[in-house]
């Protein structure tokens, strides 16, 4: 697979805590939302693809096995929001709120 985050994909990603992983994914989701609001669909698409790559790395991280159901649902609903028909009726605000919690928790740890 051709990773955009080559260093992270080579194993460094697994050294991050689950909260740090989700906060990083949230950063790319925030970028995708921001670019979408600025009517820049190509930039939004690239940011979403980066987030999806990080989410897939998080899903494959063995320490997150107990969170697999949530992670797979997040992936499904994100794809629905950014790529498909948004049948789950997600909003930019709901995604920002979801990922903000991880960002806040990650900052508490540092």
KEVEX-186495 format. One record per atom (N, C-alpha, C): y, x negated, z negated. Coordinates in steps of 0.2 Angstrom, whole numbers, plus 5000, padded with zeros to 4 digits. Each point is the difference from the previous one (the first is absolute). Example, Ala and Ser with C-alpha at 12.3 -4.5 7.8 and 13.67 -1.06 7.14 Angstrom:
residues 2
497249344961500650045000500649965000500550025004500649964999500550044997
//
This chain:
residues 110
499449965000500650045000500649965000500550025003500749965001500550034995500049964994500450024994500749985001500550044998500749985000500149964994499750024995500049964993499449955000500049955004499549965000499849964993500549984997499949974993499750054995500350065000499750054995499350025002499950005006499350035003499549944998500249945000499549954998499849994993500250054996499850004993500550004995500649995002500650004995500250074997499950055005500150074998499650024994499449974999499550024995500249974993500549955000500249984994500650044997500350045004500550054997499650064996500450024995499750064996500150065005499650054998500050065004500850035000500350004995500750025000500549965004499949935000500349965005499950025007499350015002499850025006500450065003500050054995500250075002500849995001500349964996500849995000500149975007499649955002500149975007499950055005499550045000499950055005500650045000500250024994500650055000500649975003500149935000500649975003500050015008499450005002500050015008500050075001499850044996500150085001500750015000500449974995500750015000500349985006499849945003500349985006499950055006499450025000499850055005500450065000500150034994500450064999500749985002500349954998500749985001500149995008499649975003500049995007500050075004499550044997500050075003500650044999500349994995500750044999500549975004500049935002500549975004499850015008499550055001499850015007499849945003499649964997499749945003499250005000499750045004499350014999499549945001500249955004499649945001500049964993500649994997500049974994499650034995500150075000499750044995499249995001499850015006499349995001499749934998500449955001499749934998500050004992500550034997500049994993499450044997499950065003499450044998499349975001500049965006499449965001499949954995500549964998499949954995499850034994500350064998499850044994499250025000499850025006499350025001499649944999500249945003499649944999499949984993500550004996500049994993499650054996500050065002499650054997499349995001499849985006499349995002499849944996500449954999499849944996499950024992500450054998499950024993499450045000499850045005499450045000499449965000500049945003499549955000499949964994500550004996500049964994499550034995499549964998499550024996500350034993500549974998500250024993500350075000500150035006500350075001499550055001499449984999499450055002500150074996500250004994500150064996500650045003500449975004500650045003499950015007499449995002499950015008500250075002499850054996500250075002500750015001500449984996500750015000500349965006499749935001500349965005499850035007499450035001499950035006500450065002500150044995500450065000500749985002500349954997500749975002500049985007499549975002499949975007500050065005499650054998500050065005500650045000500450014994500650045000500649965003500049934999500549965004499950015007499449995003499950005007500250075002499850054997500250075002500850015000500349974995500850005000500349965006499849945001500349965004499850005008499350025001499750005006499950075003499750044995499750075003500550064998499850054999500450064999500250024993500049964996500250014993499750064997499450025001499750064997500050004993500149944996500050004993500750024997500550005005500750024999500349944995499949945001500349954997500749995002500449974995500749995002500149924998500649985003500249934999500149994992500350054997500150004993499450004996499550045002499450004996499649935000500149965006499749945001500449954996500650005000500549964996499850014993499950064997499950014993499349974998499550015005499449984998500049924999500349975005499949925000500549974995500550044998500549974995499749994994499550044998499749994993499649935000499749985006499749945000500549945000500650015003500549955000500249994993500250054997500250004993499549964995499450025001499549974996499949935001500049985007500049935001500549964998500650035000500649964997500049994992499650054997500049994993499549944998499549995004499649944999500349935001500550005004500349935001500649994995
//
